[in-house]
Amino acid sequence: MTTIHTNELVTTTRRSKRTAGRQEVTKPQGIVEYNKYTGGVDKAEQLITYYGYSNFSKKWWKQLFFHMLDVTL
């Protein structure tokens, strides 16, 4: 949910396996903006799951510290 974007629909193209080409699709403006700008965040979270440090501490500050260390690395 967003309050920045209007409810206007934007026509975009996507690849389709069934039609063996490109297909035009209408999406809300908020979805298009989200998909455009979240590539780096998703990639960082993916790398943390692959190479993250497994610290199973019960202390909240240790978990936060090692998560921030993973993000910076």
VEXPA-880462 format. One line per 2 residues: number of its first residue (from 1); their letters; for each residue z, y, x of N, C-alpha, C. Coordinates in pm, 1 decimal, m for minus. Atoms other than C-alpha are relative to their C-alpha. Layout:
# residues N
NUM> A> Z,Y,X,Z,Y,X,Z,Y,X | ...;
This chain:
# residues 73
1> MT> 0.0,m115.6,84.3,0.0,0.0,0.0,0.0,122.4,89.3 | 10.7,m121.4,m78.6,m87.2,341.2,127.8,m3.6,121.5,m92.0;
3> TI> 7.2,m124.8,74.6,m44.9,696.6,10.5,m92.6,99.3,68.1 | 89.1,m89.5,m73.0,m278.3,849.5,267.8,m141.5,m7.3,m55.5;
5> HT> 137.2,19.8,44.0,m603.2,702.2,139.0,m10.6,4.2,m152.2 | 25.9,1.3,143.8,m758.4,741.7,m201.9,m43.1,m141.0,m40.5;
7> NE> 42.5,130.8,46.3,m871.6,450.9,m415.6,m152.4,m17.0,5.9 | 145.4,5.0,m12.9,m1233.2,504.3,m312.1,m43.0,m128.7,71.2;
9> LV> 53.4,121.9,m59.2,m1438.6,194.9,m228.2,m109.6,35.3,99.3 | 96.8,m22.8,m106.9,m1646.3,180.7,90.0,m84.6,m125.7,14.5;
11> TT> 89.0,114.4,m18.4,m1949.7,m42.8,137.7,m10.5,m31.5,148.1 | 9.3,46.8,m138.1,m1937.8,m244.4,459.5,m83.0,m127.1,3.6;
13> TR> 74.8,124.7,m13.7,m2134.3,m535.8,596.5,83.8,m101.1,75.6 | m66.9,107.6,m70.7,m2003.2,m869.9,711.3,m97.2,m115.1,17.7;
15> RS> 83.9,116.5,m24.2,m2154.5,m1181.6,853.7,37.3,m110.0,m97.8 | m23.0,106.1,95.4,m2194.6,m1468.5,613.3,m66.5,m128.2,49.1;
17> KR> 56.6,127.9,m42.8,m2244.1,m1833.6,702.6,m90.0,m59.2,m107.0 | 78.8,59.3,107.9,m2380.2,m1929.6,361.2,m138.4,62.4,m12.6;
19> TA> 129.7,m65.8,16.4,m2655.4,m1671.2,345.5,m72.8,17.0,132.6 | 59.5,m5.8,m134.2,m2726.5,m1691.9,722.8,m46.1,140.4,35.0;
21> GR> 32.4,m138.1,m31.3,m2721.7,m1319.0,768.4,117.3,90.7,m29.7 | m104.9,m96.7,31.2,m2530.9,m1009.8,667.9,5.9,22.0,m151.0;
23> QE> m23.7,m20.0,141.6,m2381.2,m940.1,330.1,77.3,129.5,m18.8 | m69.6,m125.1,27.2,m2271.9,m605.0,186.6,118.8,m26.6,m92.3;
25> VT> m124.3,19.7,73.5,m1914.5,m593.7,57.8,64.0,135.5,m20.9 | m74.1,m123.7,22.5,m1713.4,m314.0,m101.1,148.1,m27.8,20.7;
27> KP> m142.0,11.7,m31.2,m1359.0,m263.6,25.5,66.9,135.2,m22.8 | m71.8,m127.7,8.4,m1090.5,m0.8,m34.8,7.3,68.6,136.5;
29> QG> m1.6,m79.1,m122.9,m1075.9,277.6,224.4,118.9,m37.4,88.9 | m118.8,35.1,m77.9,m723.1,175.9,333.5,m19.0,m127.9,79.5;
31> IV> 25.5,126.1,m69.4,m835.2,m177.1,426.6,m94.4,20.6,117.2 | 96.0,m27.7,m107.4,m1128.1,m46.8,631.1,70.1,68.9,116.7;
33> EY> m73.2,m69.6,m105.6,m900.3,190.2,825.3,97.8,m93.2,71.2 | m93.8,94.3,m60.8,m640.5,m83.9,883.0,m72.9,m93.6,95.8;
35> NK> 75.9,91.9,m85.1,m899.2,m324.6,1021.0,m58.3,70.3,121.8 | 59.9,m75.4,m110.0,m1045.8,m51.8,1240.5,100.0,27.7,111.6;
37> YT> m96.3,m47.6,m99.1,m724.6,52.1,1416.8,110.0,m98.2,39.0 | m109.3,91.2,m32.9,m500.8,m258.3,1436.8,m38.0,m107.8,99.5;
39> GG> 42.0,102.9,m93.8,m692.0,m459.3,1694.7,94.3,m18.6,117.1 | m88.3,9.1,m115.4,m459.7,m378.9,1986.0,136.9,m55.5,m33.6;
41> VD> m131.4,49.0,40.7,m140.8,m449.6,1795.9,m5.4,m149.8,m24.1 | 12.8,142.6,26.3,m260.9,m787.6,1676.4,m18.0,m78.4,129.5;
43> KA> 21.4,67.0,m127.9,m376.3,m879.7,2027.1,130.0,m7.7,79.8 | m126.8,0.4,m72.4,m40.0,m782.3,2177.3,95.4,m103.7,m57.8;
45> EQ> m86.3,99.4,62.6,151.2,m994.1,1925.3,m47.6,m141.8,30.7 | 55.3,130.9,m32.7,m82.2,m1286.0,1993.8,36.5,m39.7,142.7;
47> LI> m33.8,30.5,m138.1,m21.8,m1263.3,2368.6,148.9,m26.9,18.1 | m143.8,24.8,m9.4,355.2,m1246.5,2319.2,31.9,m142.5,m43.3;
49> TY> m27.7,136.6,43.5,346.2,m1574.9,2129.9,m46.6,m101.7,102.5 | 48.3,93.1,m102.2,146.9,m1740.5,2409.1,87.6,0.8,124.6;
51> YG> m64.9,m13.7,m130.0,331.6,m1606.6,2712.4,140.9,57.1,m7.7 | m130.6,m62.2,17.5,661.5,m1483.7,2570.6,112.3,m79.8,63.7;
53> YS> m118.6,60.2,m58.1,998.0,m1552.6,2722.1,86.1,m54.6,m113.2 | m79.8,62.6,105.6,1198.2,m1794.8,2508.9,148.0,17.4,30.2;
55> NF> m141.6,m26.8,m17.8,1544.6,m1647.5,2502.4,68.6,m20.9,m134.1 | m66.7,30.9,124.9,1763.1,m1799.9,2233.9,145.0,48.9,3.8;
57> SK> m132.1,m59.8,m6.2,2055.6,m1564.8,2262.6,42.0,45.2,m139.6 | m51.0,m48.4,128.0,2277.8,m1474.2,1969.0,29.4,149.0,3.0;
59> KW> m26.9,m142.8,m11.4,2333.6,m1125.1,2099.9,m128.6,76.7,m28.9 | 118.0,m71.0,45.4,2093.2,m883.8,1932.1,m61.2,83.9,110.9;
61> WK> 53.6,m88.5,m102.4,2059.0,m654.2,2232.7,m75.6,m79.1,106.4 | 74.1,81.8,m95.9,1946.6,m942.3,2458.7,m136.2,m37.4,m56.6;
63> QL> 128.2,32.0,62.7,1676.7,m1044.0,2211.9,m92.2,120.8,2.9 | 79.0,m123.0,m2.5,1560.1,m683.9,2186.7,m48.2,31.7,141.1;
65> FF> 37.1,m27.9,m138.4,1561.9,m641.0,2564.9,m115.1,m89.7,45.6 | 104.8,90.6,m45.9,1352.5,m950.6,2631.8,m129.0,16.1,m79.9;
67> HM> 122.2,m29.5,76.0,1110.8,m866.4,2348.8,m70.1,121.9,57.5 | 60.2,m120.0,m59.9,1055.8,m519.7,2496.9,m56.8,m30.2,138.3;
69> LD> 53.0,41.2,m131.2,1010.6,m676.0,2839.4,m132.9,m73.1,m16.4 | 126.0,69.8,27.4,742.7,m906.5,2697.4,m111.1,96.7,m39.5;
71> VT> 100.1,m96.3,45.4,566.6,m614.7,2530.3,m51.6,82.0,117.4 | 44.2,m81.9,m113.4,559.6,m409.9,2850.6,m80.3,m80.0,101.7;
73> L> 76.4,82.7,m94.1,433.8,m698.7,3058.7,m136.0,m31.4,m56.1;
